[in-house]
């Protein structure tokens, strides 16, 4: 039983726990029953003291359909966290980072979550119901995926791009509402919850990958409780891509050479159904990142050389079946996964702790500032 992930580098051991919460003020648009309230599973990583207990399973057995979907050989894999370990006994209140993935549970970003928790953050990872292969609640209820919850992003790209892109924006805004609900729920924790009194909600930030990165920025634009946002390679589908975020933002991006080719070539390569689709998607991504950069207060945007969209997840560390559908993308990834994790978490920690982003030590030459080389 081994962990595929590197050990966290911070001074704290890491605990992991799970919570189910239901938002009775909202119905779930992706549920079969229109009146069903929105229910969420959250995975929480936090600083804990040393524990003799064995590390938790990387993916609990009930979540194995996620591994099957991606061709991950998850059996026997361990995390670097201990399930339900008591929080560190310093009685300190820790800053909170919401973690919003896209299409997959936050467990597949465990490397980032554990690293941040080891350095004194509480990371609240939300499993956005219906967008993952399964969502497994603590009472054993299993909810299957509904492709509408990710606007069909994992399937063939087809249709009129305006309608498709509008649905993607709707998904991101609904995910942002999930974050707003979690902020409400954390503020109302029961006194007997082990995390009660350990959360500094005055230092509440949001981080997300792909659609989750847009949700993080959208929530941070909409809700004054959010003090900063981190976008990990999310094309900016909502009006944040025009208006920006009136709070500090960090964008960490992979290179996107696909946007350097002509629209007709992109269509011939199967990247888009038609030239108009490709041009519109390029504008949403590239122009959106630039708009966030211009309008942030402040915004720092970095690109990690050799990365791909999947590099922000744990996938590159994990054992994969020969026919795993993610292998082709990983084959196009040049950066070693340990360097990728170190670069990303170094940037995120520096940003969240208010360090000078121009002067932080980085694993060169992996990172450069958007728009001009820093290496």
Buried (B, 14 or more C-beta within 10 A) or exposed (E): EEBBBBEBBBEBBBBBBBBBBBBEEBEBBBBEEEEBEBBBBBBBBBBBBEBEEEBBBBBBEEBBBBBEBBBBEBEEBBBBBBBBBEBBEEEEBBBBBBBBBBBBBBBBBBBBBBBBBBBBBBBBBBBBBBBBBBBBBEEEEEBEBBBBBBBBBBEEBEEEBEEBBEBBBBBBBBBBBBBBBBBEBBEEBEEEEBBEEBBBBEBBBBBBBBBBBBBBBBBBBBBEBBBBBBBBBBBBBBBBBEEBBEBBBBBBBBBBEBBEBEBEEBBEEEBBBBBBBBBBBBEBBBEBBBBBBEBBEEBBBBBBBBBBBBBBBBBBBBEBEEEBEBBEBBEEBEBEBBBBBBBBBBBBBBBBEEEEBEEEEBBEEBBBBBEEEEE
